[in-house]
């Protein structure tokens, strides 16, 4: 199983029956494919889709139904398309139970940086700041290290922040980190991954409990 699938599968298991959940661009959009059986959630895209379903089957794509990243998706029965004002009223009004976001960096204080690398051209932050501030839970999904093998989970973010102390948990292909009042805690390990490997690839100081459970939803 590739890293992005592991991350998306585990993140989906944080969703609870009845949740209204926003899925951000990148790995978060994959979460729609792995919502656990028997769990009914309402998935929302900041571009105005409420009731997002899984990715369409090959050949069944509809270019009029896209997610926040512009990729074709599906809309479930009773779903709706709303204008931008209504979409952001849901986000800014505190109605989201959870937001699943990608990240460039997260630090041990629960700070999030995910919208810009200085010097690089980007289209803008989109709704990232609103999503990180307006949701009850902020689930960060990202690969554990950069392509160059550098740590992305840091003692202190080096990139411009998206949100301060708003991260609930971090899901990578190696582990799940839970943000606690004492700091980031290593709470789950992916199959075949050791505590030592996680610590070696993480700059942040992690709390390591006596018991660490296997990563849920990975089978």
Backbone bond lengths (Angstrom), bond angles and torsions (degrees), N, CA, C in turn:
res aa  C-N    CA-C-N  psi(-1)  N-CA   C-N-CA  omega(-1)  CA-C   N-CA-C  phi
1 X - - - 1.465 - - 1.530 108.76 -
2 X 1.332 117.19 128.20 1.460 120.00 -178.56 1.520 111.37 -73.70
3 X 1.342 114.19 162.23 1.461 120.41 -172.75 1.520 112.57 -57.33
4 X 1.330 117.57 -45.68 1.467 120.18 -175.44 1.536 111.42 -64.20
5 X 1.324 116.59 -35.82 1.462 119.07 178.81 1.522 111.01 -69.02
6 X 1.337 116.97 -41.63 1.462 120.54 177.14 1.529 110.06 -56.32
7 X 1.325 115.74 -46.46 1.462 120.72 -177.57 1.527 110.99 -63.25
8 X 1.342 116.05 -47.65 1.467 119.82 -177.94 1.521 111.78 -64.75
9 X 1.336 117.13 -40.92 1.464 120.54 179.00 1.521 110.74 -61.13
10 X 1.326 117.35 -45.16 1.469 118.83 -178.23 1.516 111.71 -68.72
11 X 1.319 116.80 -40.21 1.461 119.56 -179.84 1.526 111.10 -60.65
12 X 1.333 116.67 -36.44 1.469 120.48 -179.43 1.524 111.95 -61.64
13 X 1.321 116.57 -27.79 1.468 120.02 -178.46 1.522 112.92 -77.33
14 X 1.316 117.63 -5.88 1.465 120.39 172.75 1.521 111.78 -82.30
15 X 1.333 116.93 -14.89 1.458 120.54 -175.79 1.522 110.20 -79.67
16 X 1.311 115.93 138.48 1.459 121.67 -176.57 1.518 110.76 -114.50
17 X 1.313 115.14 154.23 1.461 122.15 -177.92 1.538 110.18 -52.98
18 X 1.324 115.76 127.38 1.455 120.52 178.18 1.512 115.34 90.38
19 X 1.323 118.09 -4.53 1.462 121.11 -178.57 1.525 112.17 -66.03
20 X 1.327 115.84 143.89 1.459 123.11 165.20 1.517 106.44 -99.93
21 X 1.340 116.65 119.45 1.463 121.32 -168.25 1.525 110.23 -130.80
22 X 1.322 116.06 131.96 1.455 120.46 172.70 1.524 109.84 -96.19
23 X 1.330 115.97 134.82 1.459 121.86 176.54 1.519 108.92 -108.81
24 X 1.333 116.40 121.51 1.455 121.17 179.98 1.517 112.23 -79.31
25 X 1.330 115.48 -172.09 1.461 122.33 -176.96 1.529 109.89 -81.31
26 X 1.341 116.55 146.73 1.455 121.64 176.63 1.520 111.49 94.97
27 X 1.330 116.71 -135.57 1.460 121.52 -178.90 1.535 111.96 -53.71
28 X 1.337 120.12 -39.78 1.467 119.08 -179.26 1.529 114.37 -54.50
29 X 1.340 118.30 -33.98 1.468 119.08 -179.16 1.524 111.47 -63.20
30 X 1.346 117.53 -25.01 1.458 121.55 179.99 1.530 112.29 -71.98
31 X 1.336 116.21 -20.67 1.463 120.67 -177.17 1.530 111.38 -59.14
32 X 1.330 116.93 -31.27 1.466 121.00 179.91 1.524 112.21 -58.78
33 X 1.326 117.08 -24.52 1.469 121.11 -178.47 1.523 113.09 -81.26
34 X 1.333 117.39 -11.67 1.467 119.99 -170.15 1.526 114.24 -127.30
35 X 1.328 117.77 18.67 1.465 119.62 176.03 1.528 108.55 -59.05
36 X 1.340 118.67 126.48 1.464 121.20 -175.30 1.525 112.77 -57.06
37 X 1.314 115.01 145.99 1.459 120.63 178.43 1.525 110.29 -59.90
38 X 1.320 116.54 135.36 1.457 120.98 179.91 1.514 114.43 89.77
39 X 1.337 116.83 -8.95 1.469 121.22 178.13 1.526 108.33 -100.49
40 X 1.311 116.49 120.64 1.457 121.22 179.75 1.526 109.64 -107.16
41 X 1.321 115.10 116.05 1.465 120.99 178.49 1.522 109.00 -125.67
42 X 1.312 115.87 159.53 1.459 121.86 174.27 1.522 107.10 -106.94
43 X 1.327 115.91 114.36 1.457 121.45 -178.70 1.525 109.19 -94.60
44 X 1.334 115.07 132.67 1.453 121.35 -176.26 1.515 110.44 -122.12
45 X 1.332 116.60 138.33 1.466 122.29 174.39 1.525 108.47 -108.58
46 X 1.315 116.76 141.04 1.463 119.11 -177.17 1.523 112.51 -63.16
47 X 1.354 117.69 -20.10 1.468 119.86 179.10 1.530 112.19 -77.80
48 X 1.347 118.30 -0.59 1.448 120.21 171.07 1.510 116.81 114.17
49 X 1.316 117.28 12.18 1.469 120.77 177.27 1.528 109.07 -97.02
50 X 1.310 116.77 123.45 1.462 122.63 177.18 1.526 107.17 -119.00
51 X 1.328 116.73 117.87 1.458 120.57 -175.04 1.511 112.12 104.24
52 X 1.348 115.68 37.02 1.463 120.66 178.82 1.522 110.82 -66.15
53 X 1.325 115.78 141.04 1.452 121.93 175.27 1.516 111.13 -108.22
54 X 1.330 117.56 -167.50 1.464 120.94 178.48 1.523 111.83 -71.91
55 X 1.319 116.07 174.83 1.462 120.99 178.56 1.522 110.25 -61.95
56 X 1.327 118.58 145.32 1.464 120.87 -179.98 1.520 111.95 -70.89
57 X 1.317 115.88 153.73 1.455 120.49 175.23 1.527 108.80 -66.67
58 X 1.340 117.89 150.25 1.467 120.18 177.73 1.525 111.51 -52.96
59 X 1.315 115.79 131.48 1.452 120.90 -178.90 1.512 114.00 89.10
60 X 1.328 117.59 -8.31 1.470 121.87 -178.38 1.529 111.67 -108.23
61 X 1.306 117.32 13.26 1.456 120.69 -177.93 1.530 111.27 -68.04
62 X 1.317 115.47 143.51 1.463 122.81 175.87 1.527 106.76 -124.48
63 X 1.324 117.34 113.04 1.457 120.96 -175.73 1.525 112.61 -67.39
64 X 1.315 117.72 -9.07 1.462 120.99 175.83 1.524 112.47 -86.40
65 X 1.339 116.66 -7.67 1.462 121.31 -179.67 1.526 107.80 -121.19
66 X 1.319 116.34 98.20 1.464 121.41 -175.66 1.521 110.41 -129.54
67 X 1.351 115.34 156.87 1.462 120.31 177.66 1.528 109.73 -87.53
68 X 1.330 116.23 -172.25 1.464 120.77 -176.20 1.524 112.54 -64.56
69 X 1.337 116.80 -22.44 1.460 121.05 178.90 1.513 113.51 -92.52
70 X 1.340 117.18 3.07 1.454 121.01 179.24 1.511 114.93 84.91
71 X 1.344 117.59 6.64 1.463 121.26 178.51 1.527 110.08 -88.25
72 X 1.311 115.69 147.05 1.458 119.59 179.70 1.521 111.02 -63.63
73 X 1.309 115.28 136.54 1.456 121.20 176.57 1.525 107.71 -136.80
74 X 1.314 117.05 -166.23 1.461 120.99 177.34 1.517 109.15 -126.57
75 X 1.319 115.37 162.25 1.452 121.01 175.48 1.527 107.67 -121.95
76 X 1.322 116.02 131.09 1.458 121.56 -175.36 1.527 111.12 -80.24
77 X 1.324 117.54 161.55 1.465 120.28 173.99 1.529 110.69 -53.15
78 X 1.315 115.93 138.08 1.473 124.99 -177.26 1.524 112.35 75.22
79 X 1.345 117.63 3.57 1.452 120.48 174.10 1.517 111.14 -70.33
80 X 1.330 116.70 170.04 1.458 120.37 -176.44 1.521 110.69 -148.85
81 X 1.314 114.98 154.69 1.457 121.85 170.74 1.526 107.21 -109.70
82 X 1.339 116.45 127.07 1.465 120.89 -176.79 1.517 109.64 -124.50
83 X 1.331 115.56 164.61 1.462 118.68 179.77 1.525 110.71 -76.40
84 X 1.333 115.39 169.98 1.464 120.77 -175.44 1.528 111.75 -62.30
85 X 1.328 116.91 -36.85 1.473 119.94 -179.26 1.524 110.63 -62.32
86 X 1.342 116.72 -42.55 1.464 120.61 179.90 1.521 110.72 -69.34
87 X 1.330 115.97 -40.91 1.462 120.10 179.45 1.523 111.09 -59.19
88 X 1.327 116.27 -45.73 1.462 118.84 -177.87 1.523 112.20 -79.28
89 X 1.321 117.61 -18.46 1.465 119.13 171.50 1.525 109.91 -67.03
90 X 1.336 116.74 -36.91 1.464 120.47 175.43 1.528 110.74 -63.52
91 X 1.336 115.20 -41.07 1.466 120.17 -176.34 1.524 111.22 -73.86
92 X 1.328 116.17 -52.18 1.463 120.45 -174.99 1.517 113.09 -76.72
93 X 1.336 115.94 -19.04 1.457 119.66 -177.12 1.509 114.74 -83.77
94 X 1.338 117.04 4.11 1.463 120.21 178.00 1.514 114.10 78.04
95 X 1.330 117.65 22.64 1.461 121.19 -177.62 1.529 113.56 -89.13
96 X 1.325 117.90 -13.29 1.463 120.65 -178.11 1.527 111.07 -79.39
97 X 1.325 115.61 127.69 1.466 119.61 173.36 1.519 110.84 -74.83
98 X 1.331 116.32 -33.12 1.455 120.10 -178.96 1.516 110.34 -153.48
99 X 1.318 115.00 150.69 1.455 122.63 171.91 1.518 107.43 -127.17
100 X 1.328 116.17 130.02 1.466 121.30 177.79 1.523 107.34 -106.39
101 X 1.325 116.32 117.04 1.457 121.90 -173.07 1.523 111.57 -126.14
102 X 1.317 115.94 150.51 1.453 120.50 168.32 1.519 109.14 -82.88
103 X 1.342 116.62 172.04 1.462 119.54 -179.37 1.519 110.76 -152.91
104 X 1.312 114.45 150.54 1.464 122.05 169.58 1.523 109.53 -91.51
105 X 1.342 115.64 -39.36 1.463 121.79 178.37 1.529 110.07 -148.24
106 X 1.313 115.20 148.38 1.466 123.27 168.90 1.521 106.11 -135.20
107 X 1.324 117.24 145.39 1.460 117.10 177.27 1.523 111.81 -120.58
108 X 1.327 115.10 175.30 1.458 121.27 -171.45 1.527 113.08 -70.62
109 X 1.326 117.17 -7.50 1.467 120.80 175.18 1.526 111.96 -93.78
110 X 1.339 116.47 0.76 1.462 119.52 -178.74 1.512 113.61 84.53
111 X 1.339 116.80 17.16 1.465 121.03 176.50 1.524 109.88 -82.62
112 X 1.330 115.67 150.77 1.463 122.26 -175.08 1.517 110.39 -126.53
113 X 1.336 115.69 132.55 1.468 122.17 172.46 1.527 107.00 -126.49
114 X 1.329 116.72 115.90 1.468 117.32 -175.62 1.522 114.79 -148.01
115 X 1.332 118.21 14.99 1.464 115.35 -173.04 1.517 115.14 -120.95
116 X 1.335 119.69 -20.07 1.463 118.80 -177.76 1.520 111.73 -154.64
117 X 1.334 114.31 144.87 1.458 122.51 166.28 1.528 105.66 -110.33
118 X 1.332 118.46 116.87 1.470 120.05 -176.33 1.530 111.89 -52.09
119 X 1.328 115.02 134.38 1.461 120.58 179.55 1.509 114.19 94.43
120 X 1.335 117.21 -13.25 1.456 121.06 178.53 1.525 109.75 -102.86
121 X 1.329 115.40 145.31 1.453 120.58 -179.53 1.525 109.34 -81.54
122 X 1.322 116.46 127.75 1.462 121.56 176.94 1.526 108.64 -133.25
123 X 1.330 118.17 153.48 1.461 120.24 -179.21 1.523 113.56 -71.16
124 X 1.321 117.53 -16.35 1.464 120.99 -178.22 1.508 110.39 136.77
125 X 1.307 116.32 174.92 1.459 120.31 -176.33 1.520 112.48 -84.00
126 X 1.343 116.85 -8.75 1.458 118.77 -177.89 1.516 109.84 59.49
127 X 1.331 116.16 -135.17 1.464 119.88 -179.41 1.511 113.40 -99.82
128 X 1.345 117.81 16.32 1.460 120.79 -171.88 1.526 113.59 -55.68
129 X 1.324 116.55 -46.33 1.466 119.04 -178.33 1.521 111.40 -66.63
130 X 1.337 116.55 -40.10 1.460 120.46 177.94 1.525 110.68 -63.71
131 X 1.335 116.05 -43.26 1.467 120.38 -177.59 1.521 112.21 -66.75
132 X 1.325 116.28 -38.44 1.461 119.44 -179.64 1.523 111.78 -72.37
133 X 1.319 116.68 -26.95 1.464 120.74 -177.94 1.524 112.91 -92.68
134 X 1.334 117.10 -27.98 1.453 119.88 -170.90 1.513 116.58 -94.01
135 X 1.339 117.86 -13.61 1.466 120.83 -176.92 1.523 111.65 -93.51
136 X 1.334 115.94 149.28 1.467 120.37 178.93 1.528 111.19 -69.87
137 X 1.348 116.20 -36.19 1.463 120.91 176.94 1.523 108.32 -123.59
138 X 1.321 117.16 136.52 1.462 122.41 176.09 1.526 107.77 -116.62
139 X 1.322 114.75 107.48 1.462 121.66 -177.25 1.522 107.88 -100.97
140 X 1.320 117.00 113.53 1.464 121.45 -178.73 1.525 109.42 -93.40
141 X 1.317 115.83 128.94 1.467 121.63 178.25 1.525 108.65 -118.98
142 X 1.331 117.02 121.67 1.463 119.59 179.67 1.521 110.52 -163.43
143 X 1.324 115.93 156.25 1.456 119.35 173.55 1.526 108.63 -69.24
144 X 1.322 116.09 148.18 1.464 120.84 -167.92 1.527 112.88 -66.00
145 X 1.321 116.80 -34.94 1.465 121.54 -178.10 1.529 110.37 -130.55
146 X 1.316 116.37 165.50 1.454 121.35 174.76 1.522 109.88 -72.28
147 X 1.317 115.99 172.71 1.470 119.95 177.56 1.523 111.81 -62.23
148 X 1.332 116.06 -23.05 1.465 120.86 178.03 1.520 112.49 -89.98
149 X 1.333 116.57 3.82 1.454 120.25 178.47 1.514 114.61 83.75
150 X 1.328 117.17 12.01 1.463 120.03 -179.59 1.526 110.56 -85.65
151 X 1.308 115.87 148.01 1.470 121.10 -178.82 1.525 111.41 -65.58
152 X 1.323 115.85 141.66 1.466 122.42 175.60 1.529 111.10 -112.45
153 X 1.337 115.63 -11.23 1.468 121.09 176.79 1.525 106.34 -105.81
154 X 1.310 115.49 106.12 1.457 122.43 -162.80 1.527 113.25 -115.72
155 X 1.309 114.90 167.65 1.462 119.28 170.71 1.519 110.17 -69.06
156 X 1.325 116.23 -38.00 1.461 121.68 179.08 1.526 108.74 -147.97
157 X 1.323 117.00 129.08 1.459 120.29 179.11 1.530 109.87 -59.34
158 X 1.336 115.91 140.56 1.462 120.91 177.76 1.528 111.45 -101.15
159 X 1.319 117.57 -19.30 1.461 122.55 -179.39 1.532 110.25 -91.32
160 X 1.336 117.00 161.04 1.472 119.66 177.43 1.523 111.25 -56.41
161 X 1.332 115.90 134.57 1.460 120.41 -174.49 1.525 112.54 -76.59
162 X 1.321 113.59 146.55 1.457 121.78 170.98 1.521 109.94 -93.06
163 X 1.323 115.90 -41.05 1.467 121.63 -179.00 1.517 109.49 -152.01
164 X 1.327 115.00 150.36 1.468 121.65 -177.95 1.526 110.07 -106.64
165 X 1.333 115.35 120.71 1.468 123.12 174.56 1.535 112.48 54.64
166 X 1.327 116.15 43.04 1.459 120.12 -178.75 1.520 113.33 -112.35
167 X 1.320 118.76 -8.29 1.463 121.54 -176.35 1.527 110.59 -72.59
168 X 1.335 116.06 128.95 1.470 121.66 176.86 1.519 110.45 -88.01
169 X 1.339 115.49 -46.11 1.464 120.03 179.71 1.521 109.23 -156.76
170 X 1.322 115.05 161.53 1.465 122.37 178.56 1.521 108.21 -124.04
171 X 1.329 116.21 128.68 1.460 121.39 177.50 1.518 108.40 -114.30
172 X 1.329 116.59 121.11 1.458 121.64 173.84 1.522 108.48 -122.04
173 X 1.327 116.13 179.16 1.466 119.37 178.01 1.524 112.16 -71.89
174 X 1.343 116.98 -9.82 1.460 121.24 -179.01 1.523 113.32 -100.73
175 X 1.330 116.53 -33.77 1.466 118.16 -169.06 1.520 111.96 -165.62
176 X 1.318 114.12 176.23 1.462 122.76 168.13 1.524 107.63 -117.81
177 X 1.323 115.76 129.08 1.457 122.05 175.92 1.522 108.16 -112.05
178 X 1.315 116.35 130.18 1.457 121.84 -179.56 1.520 109.75 -107.36
179 X 1.322 116.64 130.83 1.454 120.60 179.56 1.524 109.57 -81.67
180 X 1.313 117.30 118.74 1.458 123.50 179.96 1.529 109.02 -117.90
181 X 1.331 118.30 166.98 1.469 119.84 177.06 1.527 112.79 -58.45
182 X 1.323 116.73 -23.45 1.466 120.93 -179.43 1.523 112.60 -90.37
183 X 1.340 117.23 -13.05 1.458 120.46 -178.09 1.524 111.59 134.77
184 X 1.335 116.32 -172.29 1.457 121.31 -179.68 1.527 110.86 -75.03
185 X 1.322 116.07 128.02 1.461 121.26 -179.28 1.516 109.80 -112.10
186 X 1.321 116.26 133.49 1.457 122.39 175.41 1.521 107.71 -77.15
187 X 1.331 117.52 104.77 1.461 120.43 -172.39 1.526 114.24 -105.73
188 X 1.344 118.38 -25.05 1.466 121.17 179.72 1.517 109.96 -143.48
189 X 1.332 115.22 149.72 1.465 121.29 176.54 1.519 109.97 -122.10
190 X 1.326 116.42 139.53 1.460 121.13 174.80 1.526 109.31 -71.79
191 X 1.329 117.76 157.90 1.469 121.00 -179.95 1.528 111.78 -55.01
192 X 1.334 116.04 130.71 1.457 121.70 176.61 1.514 115.19 81.77
193 X 1.328 117.58 0.37 1.460 121.36 -178.39 1.522 109.46 -99.03
194 X 1.319 116.86 138.87 1.458 121.63 -179.69 1.533 110.64 -106.06
195 X 1.318 114.73 160.67 1.465 120.65 175.58 1.522 109.85 -58.47
196 X 1.322 116.19 -41.77 1.465 120.93 -177.74 1.529 111.66 -60.86
197 X 1.344 116.67 -39.47 1.462 119.97 179.05 1.522 111.15 -64.51
198 X 1.328 116.42 -43.23 1.463 120.06 179.32 1.526 110.32 -62.52
199 X 1.319 117.28 -46.41 1.462 120.88 -178.82 1.526 111.37 -62.52
200 X 1.335 116.63 -37.56 1.460 120.82 -178.97 1.527 112.23 -67.47
201 X 1.328 116.27 -26.62 1.466 120.96 -176.25 1.530 112.93 -103.37
202 X 1.324 115.84 10.47 1.462 121.39 -176.92 1.521 109.73 -126.14
203 X 1.335 116.63 127.29 1.464 119.58 177.32 1.525 111.58 -81.00
204 X 1.326 116.09 -34.68 1.462 120.77 -178.91 1.527 110.91 -61.20
205 X 1.315 114.86 151.68 1.463 119.69 173.74 1.524 107.92 -81.48
206 X 1.320 116.22 122.87 1.455 121.05 -176.62 1.522 111.34 -106.94
207 X 1.320 114.77 144.84 1.466 120.66 170.68 1.522 106.96 -84.59
208 X 1.324 116.84 124.78 1.462 121.29 -178.62 1.530 108.64 -113.16
209 X 1.333 118.08 104.98 1.464 120.87 -179.32 1.532 111.17 -73.71
210 X 1.310 115.69 167.25 1.466 119.52 178.88 1.526 111.69 -64.72
211 X 1.329 116.37 -36.86 1.459 120.54 -178.68 1.519 109.90 -115.56
212 X 1.332 116.31 123.73 1.460 122.97 176.41 1.530 106.88 -120.67
213 X 1.317 116.89 122.99 1.462 120.23 -174.81 1.515 110.60 -86.96
214 X 1.352 117.83 158.50 1.471 120.19 175.82 1.519 110.86 -65.67
215 X 1.303 116.82 151.94 1.454 122.13 -179.24 1.524 110.28 -63.17
216 X 1.321 117.02 128.26 1.464 122.35 -177.49 1.526 110.52 -75.57
217 X 1.333 115.43 150.03 1.455 120.98 173.13 1.498 115.73 80.83
218 X 1.326 118.12 2.45 1.472 121.29 -177.98 1.518 108.31 -104.89
219 X 1.319 116.43 103.38 1.468 120.00 179.14 1.515 109.54 -155.28
